[in-house]
Amino acid sequence: MPALKRRKPVFPLLIAAAMLLIAGIAVLWWDSQQEVVLYIGSYEPLEAGSGFYIGPGPAEIIGWVLALLGVGALGVAAGSLLSQLAPFKAWFLVAGLLLAAAGLAAMIWDYNQVRTFGWFAYAPLSKSEFHPASATLILGKLGIAAGTFLAASYMGLRHSSALTGSAASD
């Protein structure tokens, strides 16, 4: 009787993925609750709709990195559990990289668009104009998350096929 190779438990990886996702979402939520007042060298605060933008803060970047690491860990765990898909693991990597690149391109394209639509009814006392998030930005973020999940699934499939001795090539 051939000896079965023992698979590593995936449960600790799922716990780590959940912790990273929760930490990333918590940091993003905390960052969204912070009030930002910009000054331009005088005692008068800069108006929010003036076109001056310094980019995302460190907390927002850390939140997105933690959330993407959680999605990646979840992808590795899913790839480890779905070892029967090991012959298609190269397709997981290609599809994941293409989705992530398309999501990044969509986000870059969206950030370079001029916003001409907005309304003042959102925050009337702050004199700021509200610009809703575009569908391109949302789809870009979903594309990056799905691409990260699929590319990380490749790593889990590769690891599971190495443990089970699969003849599928890398």
C-alpha positions in Angstrom: 0.0 0.0 0.0 1.5 3.3 -1.0 2.1 5.8 1.8 -0.1 8.8 1.6 1.7 12.1 1.9 0.4 14.2 4.8 -1.0 17.5 4.0 -0.4 20.5 6.1 -3.4 21.9 8.0 -4.9 25.0 6.3 -6.8 26.2 9.4 -3.9 28.4 10.8 -3.6 30.0 7.3 -7.4 30.7 7.3 -7.1 32.3 10.8 -4.2 34.5 9.6 -6.1 35.5 6.5 -9.1 36.5 8.7 -7.0 38.4 11.1 -5.2 40.3 8.3 -8.5 41.1 6.6 -10.1 42.3 9.8 -7.0 44.4 10.7 -7.0 46.0 7.2 -10.7 46.8 7.3 -10.3 48.2 10.8 -7.4 50.5 9.9 -9.3 51.7 6.8 -12.4 52.4 8.9 -10.4 54.2 11.5 -8.7 56.3 8.8 -12.0 57.3 7.3 -13.3 58.5 10.7 -10.4 61.0 11.1 -11.0 64.6 10.4 -8.5 66.2 8.1 -7.8 70.0 8.1 -5.2 71.3 5.7 -3.4 74.6 6.2 -1.6 76.5 3.4 0.8 78.5 5.5 -1.7 80.8 7.3 -4.2 80.4 10.0 -7.0 79.9 7.4 -7.8 76.2 6.7 -7.8 75.1 3.1 -11.2 74.3 1.7 -11.8 70.7 0.9 -12.9 71.2 -2.7 -10.0 73.4 -3.7 -8.2 70.8 -5.8 -5.2 70.5 -3.4 -4.6 66.8 -2.8 -1.6 65.2 -1.1 -2.7 61.6 -1.8 -3.6 58.8 0.6 -2.2 58.9 4.1 0.0 56.2 5.6 -2.9 54.7 7.5 -4.9 54.2 4.3 -1.9 52.6 2.6 -1.3 50.3 5.6 -5.0 49.3 5.6 -5.0 48.4 1.9 -1.8 46.4 2.3 -3.1 44.5 5.3 -6.4 43.7 3.5 -4.6 42.6 0.3 -2.3 40.4 2.4 -5.4 38.8 3.9 -6.9 38.2 0.5 -3.6 36.6 -0.6 -3.5 34.4 2.4 -7.1 33.4 1.8 -6.1 32.6 -1.8 -3.2 30.4 -0.7 -5.5 28.5 1.6 -8.1 28.0 -1.1 -5.4 26.8 -3.5 -4.2 24.3 -0.9 -7.7 23.0 -0.4 -8.4 22.6 -4.1 -5.6 20.3 -5.1 -7.7 18.7 -7.8 -7.3 21.9 -9.8 -3.5 21.6 -9.8 -3.2 20.9 -13.6 -4.7 24.3 -14.2 -2.5 26.2 -11.8 -0.7 28.2 -14.5 -4.1 29.5 -15.7 -4.7 30.7 -12.1 -1.5 32.7 -12.2 -2.0 34.2 -15.6 -5.6 35.1 -14.9 -4.7 36.6 -11.5 -1.9 38.7 -12.9 -4.1 39.9 -15.8 -6.9 40.8 -13.4 -4.6 42.7 -11.1 -3.0 44.6 -14.0 -6.4 45.5 -15.4 -7.6 46.7 -12.0 -4.5 48.8 -11.5 -4.9 50.3 -15.0 -8.5 51.1 -14.3 -7.6 52.8 -11.0 -4.8 54.8 -12.6 -7.2 55.8 -15.4 -9.9 56.8 -12.9 -7.5 58.9 -10.8 -6.4 60.9 -14.0 -10.0 61.8 -14.9 -11.2 65.3 -14.3 -14.3 65.5 -12.0 -16.8 67.9 -13.4 -19.9 66.5 -11.6 -20.6 67.0 -8.0 -23.1 68.7 -5.7 -23.0 70.8 -2.6 -25.9 69.2 -0.7 -23.6 66.6 0.9 -21.9 68.9 3.4 -23.4 72.4 3.1 -21.6 73.9 6.0 -18.1 73.0 4.9 -18.5 74.5 1.4 -17.1 71.3 -0.1 -18.3 69.6 -3.2 -19.2 65.9 -3.0 -17.8 63.7 -5.8 -19.2 60.1 -5.5 -16.9 57.2 -6.1 -17.0 56.1 -9.7 -17.7 52.6 -10.8 -14.3 52.4 -12.5 -12.6 52.9 -9.1 -14.7 50.3 -7.4 -14.2 47.8 -10.2 -10.4 48.5 -10.2 -10.2 47.7 -6.5 -12.3 44.5 -7.0 -10.0 43.5 -10.0 -6.9 43.9 -7.8 -8.4 41.9 -5.0 -9.6 39.1 -7.4 -6.2 39.1 -9.1 -4.4 38.8 -5.8 -6.7 36.0 -4.8 -6.1 34.0 -8.0 -2.4 34.6 -8.1 -2.1 33.5 -4.5 -4.2 30.5 -5.3 -1.4 29.5 -7.7 1.0 29.4 -4.7 -1.4 27.2 -2.8 -2.0 24.9 -5.7 1.8 24.6 -6.3 2.4 23.8 -2.7 -0.4 21.2 -2.6 0.8 19.5 -5.8 4.4 19.4 -4.4 3.1 17.7 -1.2 0.9 15.1 -3.1 3.6 14.4 -5.7 1.5 15.6 -8.6 3.1 15.2 -12.0 1.8 18.5 -13.2 4.5 20.9 -14.3 5.1 24.3 -12.8 
